[in-house]
């Protein structure tokens, strides 16, 4: 079904699912990246900062008891942003210190 064939409610539900999927995939990517790079990150103060940022981003969550749909969506987008920034900072660090 394409957006043109959907009601506004169906479109919003689809966007919510896609945002939730992105949030979950970024969590997986953060977990893998942290595991792969932890030893390298611990070797430099800048790396330790990136590691803390990755941990903070991985631990970020949405409040499942939040009843307001738009507040939940806001929280989801916020978590996506934190996790994407963590991955971006890790990639930036890796490109700077790649052996």
Biotite code that builds the C-alpha atoms (Angstrom):
import biotite.structure as struc

atoms = struc.array([
    struc.Atom([0.000, 0.000, 0.000], chain_id="A", res_id=1, res_name="UNK", atom_name="CA", element="C"),
    struc.Atom([1.368, 3.423, -0.945], chain_id="A", res_id=2, res_name="UNK", atom_name="CA", element="C"),
    struc.Atom([0.981, 6.581, 1.117], chain_id="A", res_id=3, res_name="UNK", atom_name="CA", element="C"),
    struc.Atom([-1.583, 7.865, -1.390], chain_id="A", res_id=4, res_name="UNK", atom_name="CA", element="C"),
    struc.Atom([-3.812, 4.861, -0.669], chain_id="A", res_id=5, res_name="UNK", atom_name="CA", element="C"),
    struc.Atom([-3.585, 5.226, 3.121], chain_id="A", res_id=6, res_name="UNK", atom_name="CA", element="C"),
    struc.Atom([-5.598, 7.188, 5.609], chain_id="A", res_id=7, res_name="UNK", atom_name="CA", element="C"),
    struc.Atom([-3.763, 9.754, 7.715], chain_id="A", res_id=8, res_name="UNK", atom_name="CA", element="C"),
    struc.Atom([-3.988, 7.391, 10.685], chain_id="A", res_id=9, res_name="UNK", atom_name="CA", element="C"),
    struc.Atom([-2.415, 4.554, 8.681], chain_id="A", res_id=10, res_name="UNK", atom_name="CA", element="C"),
    struc.Atom([0.348, 6.883, 7.506], chain_id="A", res_id=11, res_name="UNK", atom_name="CA", element="C"),
    struc.Atom([1.140, 7.966, 11.051], chain_id="A", res_id=12, res_name="UNK", atom_name="CA", element="C"),
    struc.Atom([1.189, 4.347, 12.255], chain_id="A", res_id=13, res_name="UNK", atom_name="CA", element="C"),
    struc.Atom([3.552, 3.434, 9.410], chain_id="A", res_id=14, res_name="UNK", atom_name="CA", element="C"),
    struc.Atom([5.893, 6.313, 10.293], chain_id="A", res_id=15, res_name="UNK", atom_name="CA", element="C"),
    struc.Atom([5.836, 5.267, 13.948], chain_id="A", res_id=16, res_name="UNK", atom_name="CA", element="C"),
    struc.Atom([6.777, 1.692, 13.004], chain_id="A", res_id=17, res_name="UNK", atom_name="CA", element="C"),
    struc.Atom([9.565, 2.863, 10.695], chain_id="A", res_id=18, res_name="UNK", atom_name="CA", element="C"),
    struc.Atom([10.962, 5.180, 13.374], chain_id="A", res_id=19, res_name="UNK", atom_name="CA", element="C"),
    struc.Atom([10.836, 2.373, 15.952], chain_id="A", res_id=20, res_name="UNK", atom_name="CA", element="C"),
    struc.Atom([12.600, 0.025, 13.520], chain_id="A", res_id=21, res_name="UNK", atom_name="CA", element="C"),
    struc.Atom([15.327, 2.639, 12.888], chain_id="A", res_id=22, res_name="UNK", atom_name="CA", element="C"),
    struc.Atom([15.758, 3.109, 16.656], chain_id="A", res_id=23, res_name="UNK", atom_name="CA", element="C"),
    struc.Atom([16.170, -0.644, 17.126], chain_id="A", res_id=24, res_name="UNK", atom_name="CA", element="C"),
    struc.Atom([18.605, -1.036, 14.226], chain_id="A", res_id=25, res_name="UNK", atom_name="CA", element="C"),
    struc.Atom([20.737, 1.809, 15.556], chain_id="A", res_id=26, res_name="UNK", atom_name="CA", element="C"),
    struc.Atom([20.804, 0.105, 18.951], chain_id="A", res_id=27, res_name="UNK", atom_name="CA", element="C"),
    struc.Atom([22.113, -3.044, 17.279], chain_id="A", res_id=28, res_name="UNK", atom_name="CA", element="C"),
    struc.Atom([24.711, -1.086, 15.319], chain_id="A", res_id=29, res_name="UNK", atom_name="CA", element="C"),
    struc.Atom([25.856, 0.689, 18.497], chain_id="A", res_id=30, res_name="UNK", atom_name="CA", element="C"),
    struc.Atom([26.147, -2.576, 20.382], chain_id="A", res_id=31, res_name="UNK", atom_name="CA", element="C"),
    struc.Atom([28.226, -4.186, 17.639], chain_id="A", res_id=32, res_name="UNK", atom_name="CA", element="C"),
    struc.Atom([30.401, -1.093, 17.153], chain_id="A", res_id=33, res_name="UNK", atom_name="CA", element="C"),
    struc.Atom([31.032, -0.751, 20.874], chain_id="A", res_id=34, res_name="UNK", atom_name="CA", element="C"),
    struc.Atom([32.080, -4.391, 21.114], chain_id="A", res_id=35, res_name="UNK", atom_name="CA", element="C"),
    struc.Atom([34.354, -4.118, 18.064], chain_id="A", res_id=36, res_name="UNK", atom_name="CA", element="C"),
    struc.Atom([36.028, -0.835, 19.017], chain_id="A", res_id=37, res_name="UNK", atom_name="CA", element="C"),
    struc.Atom([36.052, -0.879, 22.820], chain_id="A", res_id=38, res_name="UNK", atom_name="CA", element="C"),
    struc.Atom([39.719, -1.879, 23.113], chain_id="A", res_id=39, res_name="UNK", atom_name="CA", element="C"),
    struc.Atom([40.797, 0.795, 20.651], chain_id="A", res_id=40, res_name="UNK", atom_name="CA", element="C"),
    struc.Atom([38.621, 3.473, 22.238], chain_id="A", res_id=41, res_name="UNK", atom_name="CA", element="C"),
    struc.Atom([40.053, 2.832, 25.700], chain_id="A", res_id=42, res_name="UNK", atom_name="CA", element="C"),
    struc.Atom([43.561, 3.745, 24.476], chain_id="A", res_id=43, res_name="UNK", atom_name="CA", element="C"),
    struc.Atom([42.933, 7.499, 24.144], chain_id="A", res_id=44, res_name="UNK", atom_name="CA", element="C"),
    struc.Atom([41.034, 10.087, 26.192], chain_id="A", res_id=45, res_name="UNK", atom_name="CA", element="C"),
    struc.Atom([39.124, 11.099, 23.057], chain_id="A", res_id=46, res_name="UNK", atom_name="CA", element="C"),
    struc.Atom([38.185, 7.454, 22.523], chain_id="A", res_id=47, res_name="UNK", atom_name="CA", element="C"),
    struc.Atom([36.966, 7.136, 26.100], chain_id="A", res_id=48, res_name="UNK", atom_name="CA", element="C"),
    struc.Atom([34.675, 10.123, 25.472], chain_id="A", res_id=49, res_name="UNK", atom_name="CA", element="C"),
    struc.Atom([33.316, 8.425, 22.346], chain_id="A", res_id=50, res_name="UNK", atom_name="CA", element="C"),
    struc.Atom([32.812, 5.192, 24.305], chain_id="A", res_id=51, res_name="UNK", atom_name="CA", element="C"),
    struc.Atom([30.838, 7.045, 26.989], chain_id="A", res_id=52, res_name="UNK", atom_name="CA", element="C"),
    struc.Atom([28.747, 8.682, 24.283], chain_id="A", res_id=53, res_name="UNK", atom_name="CA", element="C"),
    struc.Atom([28.049, 5.264, 22.728], chain_id="A", res_id=54, res_name="UNK", atom_name="CA", element="C"),
    struc.Atom([27.008, 3.878, 26.102], chain_id="A", res_id=55, res_name="UNK", atom_name="CA", element="C"),
    struc.Atom([24.742, 6.870, 26.776], chain_id="A", res_id=56, res_name="UNK", atom_name="CA", element="C"),
    struc.Atom([23.157, 6.554, 23.320], chain_id="A", res_id=57, res_name="UNK", atom_name="CA", element="C"),
    struc.Atom([22.643, 2.805, 23.717], chain_id="A", res_id=58, res_name="UNK", atom_name="CA", element="C"),
    struc.Atom([21.022, 3.297, 27.116], chain_id="A", res_id=59, res_name="UNK", atom_name="CA", element="C"),
    struc.Atom([18.656, 6.005, 25.884], chain_id="A", res_id=60, res_name="UNK", atom_name="CA", element="C"),
    struc.Atom([15.063, 4.856, 25.681], chain_id="A", res_id=61, res_name="UNK", atom_name="CA", element="C"),
    struc.Atom([11.508, 5.928, 25.148], chain_id="A", res_id=62, res_name="UNK", atom_name="CA", element="C"),
    struc.Atom([9.032, 5.898, 27.998], chain_id="A", res_id=63, res_name="UNK", atom_name="CA", element="C"),
    struc.Atom([6.700, 2.987, 27.151], chain_id="A", res_id=64, res_name="UNK", atom_name="CA", element="C"),
    struc.Atom([4.088, 4.311, 29.570], chain_id="A", res_id=65, res_name="UNK", atom_name="CA", element="C"),
    struc.Atom([3.841, 7.585, 27.647], chain_id="A", res_id=66, res_name="UNK", atom_name="CA", element="C"),
    struc.Atom([0.260, 7.795, 26.431], chain_id="A", res_id=67, res_name="UNK", atom_name="CA", element="C"),
    struc.Atom([0.693, 10.854, 24.204], chain_id="A", res_id=68, res_name="UNK", atom_name="CA", element="C"),
    struc.Atom([1.478, 9.496, 20.759], chain_id="A", res_id=69, res_name="UNK", atom_name="CA", element="C"),
    struc.Atom([3.351, 12.604, 19.628], chain_id="A", res_id=70, res_name="UNK", atom_name="CA", element="C"),
    struc.Atom([5.495, 12.698, 22.762], chain_id="A", res_id=71, res_name="UNK", atom_name="CA", element="C"),
    struc.Atom([6.410, 9.027, 22.150], chain_id="A", res_id=72, res_name="UNK", atom_name="CA", element="C"),
    struc.Atom([7.250, 9.882, 18.549], chain_id="A", res_id=73, res_name="UNK", atom_name="CA", element="C"),
    struc.Atom([9.358, 12.837, 19.745], chain_id="A", res_id=74, res_name="UNK", atom_name="CA", element="C"),
    struc.Atom([11.193, 10.557, 22.170], chain_id="A", res_id=75, res_name="UNK", atom_name="CA", element="C"),
    struc.Atom([11.784, 8.012, 19.401], chain_id="A", res_id=76, res_name="UNK", atom_name="CA", element="C"),
    struc.Atom([13.256, 10.667, 17.096], chain_id="A", res_id=77, res_name="UNK", atom_name="CA", element="C"),
    struc.Atom([15.420, 11.972, 19.957], chain_id="A", res_id=78, res_name="UNK", atom_name="CA", element="C"),
    struc.Atom([16.802, 8.480, 20.646], chain_id="A", res_id=79, res_name="UNK", atom_name="CA", element="C"),
    struc.Atom([17.455, 7.976, 16.918], chain_id="A", res_id=80, res_name="UNK", atom_name="CA", element="C"),
    struc.Atom([19.396, 11.244, 16.882], chain_id="A", res_id=81, res_name="UNK", atom_name="CA", element="C"),
    struc.Atom([21.526, 10.274, 19.894], chain_id="A", res_id=82, res_name="UNK", atom_name="CA", element="C"),
    struc.Atom([22.332, 6.878, 18.434], chain_id="A", res_id=83, res_name="UNK", atom_name="CA", element="C"),
    struc.Atom([23.096, 8.241, 14.964], chain_id="A", res_id=84, res_name="UNK", atom_name="CA", element="C"),
    struc.Atom([25.412, 10.875, 16.495], chain_id="A", res_id=85, res_name="UNK", atom_name="CA", element="C"),
    struc.Atom([27.200, 8.171, 18.482], chain_id="A", res_id=86, res_name="UNK", atom_name="CA", element="C"),
    struc.Atom([27.810, 6.143, 15.336], chain_id="A", res_id=87, res_name="UNK", atom_name="CA", element="C"),
    struc.Atom([28.909, 9.253, 13.438], chain_id="A", res_id=88, res_name="UNK", atom_name="CA", element="C"),
    struc.Atom([31.376, 10.177, 16.207], chain_id="A", res_id=89, res_name="UNK", atom_name="CA", element="C"),
    struc.Atom([32.736, 6.625, 16.270], chain_id="A", res_id=90, res_name="UNK", atom_name="CA", element="C"),
    struc.Atom([33.264, 6.621, 12.511], chain_id="A", res_id=91, res_name="UNK", atom_name="CA", element="C"),
    struc.Atom([34.937, 10.046, 12.751], chain_id="A", res_id=92, res_name="UNK", atom_name="CA", element="C"),
    struc.Atom([37.216, 8.747, 15.513], chain_id="A", res_id=93, res_name="UNK", atom_name="CA", element="C"),
    struc.Atom([37.984, 5.580, 13.549], chain_id="A", res_id=94, res_name="UNK", atom_name="CA", element="C"),
    struc.Atom([38.895, 7.534, 10.418], chain_id="A", res_id=95, res_name="UNK", atom_name="CA", element="C"),
    struc.Atom([41.199, 9.768, 12.464], chain_id="A", res_id=96, res_name="UNK", atom_name="CA", element="C"),
    struc.Atom([43.014, 6.961, 14.278], chain_id="A", res_id=97, res_name="UNK", atom_name="CA", element="C"),
    struc.Atom([42.687, 4.086, 11.802], chain_id="A", res_id=98, res_name="UNK", atom_name="CA", element="C"),
    struc.Atom([45.833, 1.979, 11.788], chain_id="A", res_id=99, res_name="UNK", atom_name="CA", element="C"),
])
